[in-house]
């Protein structure tokens, strides 16, 4: 398995095929092509999958892998919250909310 340098680090996973189901065997985070070659040699004959993930090293050296977030998701959430806030303000300003919920404010 050949990987480009810009694709590293990569999480490699080895699976064994048994009765048309994949059974997890091993997982390793690799930082170089030599590590990739070593992992594929160690698990020769197994199904090897690679996934690009961002690595956060916290918790005393414990490596925790998380997927990248799309920056547009935060913008969309802020826009939705602002729209809902504007609707609530408009509802109170026109008296619609007080009328519908029988509020005496």
Secondary structure as UniProt FT lines:
FT   HELIX           5..7
FT   STRAND          10..18
FT   TURN            19..20
FT   STRAND          21..30
FT   HELIX           33..42
FT   TURN            43..45
FT   STRAND          47..52
FT   STRAND          54..57
FT   TURN            60..61
FT   STRAND          63..66
FT   HELIX           71..94
FT   HELIX           96..101
//
